[in-house]
Amino acid sequence: MGNRTQAQRDAITVEIGYALVTGVLLAVGLFVLCAAPVLVLGLGGGAARGVLVVAATAAGLGFLTRVARVLWRFGAGADAGRPDAAAGRPGRPGRTGPDS
């Protein structure tokens, strides 16, 4: 892990908060979208229960996927501030490279 500056710790905290908030919003949206047939069609009994299980599953998977994706992308860009991390990347602004 190494030593992190206060700015780096703050950035991680903000990114985790962002991931959780957007994950919850996505989960709520997916649940409402998937559970809408229960309200619109007036389903009852086993059909309603099945639709709600599918809605809850979709919401949970959406939440987990969103949080993982946001944090994965943040972690992949965390090394960008290190001078040795950018050395092998041709095509950076101000540099010429065979793929630019």
C-alpha positions as CSV (number, residue, x, y, z in Angstrom):
1,M,0.0,0.0,0.0
2,G,2.7,2.5,1.0
3,N,2.2,5.9,2.5
4,R,-0.7,8.0,1.1
5,T,-1.1,11.7,1.3
6,Q,-4.2,13.3,2.8
7,A,-5.3,14.3,-0.7
8,Q,-5.1,10.7,-1.9
9,R,-7.0,9.4,1.1
10,D,-9.7,12.1,0.6
11,A,-9.9,11.2,-3.1
12,I,-10.5,7.5,-2.2
13,T,-13.2,8.5,0.3
14,V,-15.0,10.6,-2.3
15,E,-14.7,7.9,-4.9
16,I,-16.2,5.3,-2.6
17,G,-19.0,7.7,-1.7
18,Y,-19.7,8.4,-5.4
19,A,-19.7,4.6,-6.2
20,L,-22.1,3.9,-3.4
21,V,-24.5,6.7,-4.2
22,T,-24.6,6.0,-7.9
23,G,-24.9,2.3,-7.2
24,V,-27.9,2.9,-5.0
25,L,-29.6,5.2,-7.6
26,L,-29.0,2.6,-10.3
27,A,-30.4,-0.2,-8.0
28,V,-33.5,1.8,-7.2
29,G,-34.1,2.6,-10.9
30,L,-33.7,-1.0,-11.9
31,F,-36.0,-2.2,-9.1
32,V,-38.7,0.2,-10.1
33,L,-38.3,-0.6,-13.8
34,C,-38.4,-4.3,-13.2
35,A,-41.2,-4.2,-10.6
36,A,-43.5,-1.9,-12.6
37,P,-45.5,-4.8,-14.1
38,V,-46.7,-5.7,-10.6
39,L,-48.3,-2.3,-10.3
40,V,-49.3,-1.7,-13.9
41,L,-50.8,-5.1,-14.5
42,G,-52.1,-5.6,-11.0
43,L,-50.3,-8.9,-10.6
44,G,-50.9,-10.9,-7.5
45,G,-49.8,-14.1,-5.7
46,G,-46.9,-16.1,-7.2
47,A,-46.5,-14.0,-10.3
48,A,-46.0,-10.8,-8.3
49,R,-43.6,-12.5,-6.0
50,G,-41.6,-13.9,-9.0
51,V,-41.4,-10.4,-10.6
52,L,-40.3,-8.8,-7.3
53,V,-37.6,-11.5,-6.9
54,V,-36.3,-10.8,-10.4
55,A,-36.5,-7.0,-9.7
56,A,-34.5,-7.4,-6.4
57,T,-31.9,-9.6,-8.2
58,A,-31.5,-7.1,-11.0
59,A,-31.2,-4.3,-8.5
60,G,-28.5,-6.1,-6.5
61,L,-26.5,-7.1,-9.5
62,G,-26.7,-3.5,-10.9
63,F,-25.5,-2.1,-7.6
64,L,-22.6,-4.5,-7.3
65,T,-21.6,-4.0,-10.9
66,R,-21.7,-0.2,-10.7
67,V,-19.7,-0.1,-7.5
68,A,-17.1,-2.5,-8.8
69,R,-16.8,-0.6,-12.1
70,V,-16.4,2.8,-10.5
71,L,-13.8,1.6,-8.0
72,W,-11.9,-0.5,-10.6
73,R,-11.6,2.5,-12.9
74,F,-10.5,4.7,-10.0
75,G,-7.9,2.1,-9.0
76,A,-6.6,1.8,-12.6
77,G,-6.0,5.6,-12.7
78,A,-4.5,5.8,-9.3
79,D,-1.0,5.2,-10.6
80,A,-1.3,7.9,-13.2
81,G,0.4,10.4,-10.9
82,R,3.6,8.5,-10.6
83,P,6.3,9.5,-13.1
84,D,7.4,5.9,-13.8
85,A,3.8,4.8,-14.5
86,A,3.4,7.1,-17.5
87,A,6.9,6.3,-19.0
88,G,5.6,3.4,-21.1
89,R,2.6,5.1,-22.5
90,P,3.2,6.6,-26.0
91,G,0.7,9.0,-27.4
92,R,0.5,11.3,-24.3
93,P,-0.1,15.0,-25.0
94,G,3.1,16.7,-25.9
95,R,4.8,13.4,-26.8
96,T,5.1,11.6,-30.1
97,G,4.7,7.9,-30.4
98,P,4.1,5.4,-33.1
99,D,0.4,5.0,-32.3
100,S,-0.5,8.7,-32.1
